[in-house]
Amino acid sequence: MRPILVGAVIYDPKVAVIWDIIAGFFGAQKCPMDCVFYTNYELQVSALLAGHIDIAWNSPLAWVDAQRRSGDTCRAIAMRDTDRDRRTHLLVRTDGPVRAARDLRGRTVALGALDSPQATLLPLHHLEGLGLKSGRDFEVRRHDVLVGKHGDHVGGEREALNDLLAGTADAAAVLDLNWELWRSDGTVDPSRVRVLDTTAPFDHCNFTVASAFPAARAEHWTRVLLSMDYGNPAHRDMMDMEGLKAWLHGRTLGYAALEAAVREQSFFETTVG
Amino acid sequence: MGEVPVIEPSCEMRALASGDGHVRLVTRNLTFDAERQLGLDPGAAHPAALDLLVGALATDLLAGLGREAARAGTPLYDVELRLEARLGNPLVALGVVGEVGSPALASVQGTLYVGGDADEAQIHALWETACARAPVFATLRNTASINITIRLVP
């Protein structure tokens, strides 16, 4: 039987090493897999739906796109523990004039790349829910770093934070994990920046299969993936590189807000060729 | 009219693929292993093709410099060459679908550390001669920017 082909979007050659390790693990478990790399998620979703690959490591926006283009027939088979219940924080300066979300009216909000769920689409959706619409109630300073990679690269969020610190924006949207990291590593002084507001929880990446992929093969592959054990030193390095302590079964309830956001912002109608 | 002289091969090699990108190389009485095109894994067991290419350049230059120094009766000490090679787009070399650009070697930057009894001008002259006679260097400089600076070790 041919190896299961898993697609991944990469922007840094070093990321290929992680996938080599994962492929090696699967090979050792008698479940051979090979990786195919893509430069952006649009290409990867096309490849998945065309059957060129069996499984796609999809961003949340790529998942929504795959469902949109397949008529909701794809399945999310696995995800990291850290993909569940993420949040985006809207950060403000502690010495700034913004005390509540309503104070953003007439001000500037720094965001990440136009296709970043966590740093653009979801925070805009959140603010819309508070009655604040971009372009009408506040201005946006967007940082389109590596568009097509759905905010995988942290650069857009870093630039948004820099805007906030430099005073060229009054708020910045960043993923909760990045906020925690930057507070702990000294990138940002917690006495200068605070969380103004936080989105509802959402889910991040997942391994997606198309309907044509045999269920038995998907189940076998998922079973092997979930057998990775953080307590096993041989597995831990890779799991640390991918930022997880356990692989979990996929779930799709955490993408509702993003689905609403792309509808509200006409994302696919305005940004996809 | 004499016959055009036949140029004998200067290197003959057999390369045996054994799967997973692993290759066994055999030349003369030597057998060695390599794997993959780019060396990204810090725990790799064997050099990658790019490691071998850059290693070939370094060996070419240092062996040539040593020969020229010996012929000139100028002993050199503490000779070390550090190189950084960059590809046009390494993601193309990794086969990333949709990436554009060249996988070719674009540039090599490096520093040659060298000590000895010779003065700076003599060492530079030896280096120039070594570079002019180095087959790997002469080949790569046609396609890549190679910039190596010399630092004298006291």
Boltz contact constraints between the chains, C-beta under 6 A:
constraints:
  - contact:
      token1: [A, 13]
      token2: [B, 40]
      max_distance: 6.0
  - contact:
      token1: [A, 13]
      token2: [B, 90]
      max_distance: 6.0
  - contact:
      token1: [A, 13]
      token2: [B, 94]
      max_distance: 6.0
  - contact:
      token1: [A, 16]
      token2: [B, 40]
      max_distance: 6.0
  - contact:
      token1: [A, 16]
      token2: [B, 94]
      max_distance: 6.0
  - contact:
      token1: [A, 17]
      token2: [B, 40]
      max_distance: 6.0
  - contact:
      token1: [A, 17]
      token2: [B, 41]
      max_distance: 6.0
  - contact:
      token1: [A, 37]
      token2: [B, 96]
      max_distance: 6.0
  - contact:
      token1: [A, 38]
      token2: [B, 97]
      max_distance: 6.0
  - contact:
      token1: [A, 38]
      token2: [B, 98]
      max_distance: 6.0
  - contact:
      token1: [A, 39]
      token2: [B, 96]
      max_distance: 6.0
  - contact:
      token1: [A, 39]
      token2: [B, 98]
      max_distance: 6.0
  - contact:
      token1: [A, 39]
      token2: [B, 99]
      max_distance: 6.0
  - contact:
      token1: [A, 43]
      token2: [B, 97]
      max_distance: 6.0
  - contact:
      token1: [A, 43]
      token2: [B, 98]
      max_distance: 6.0
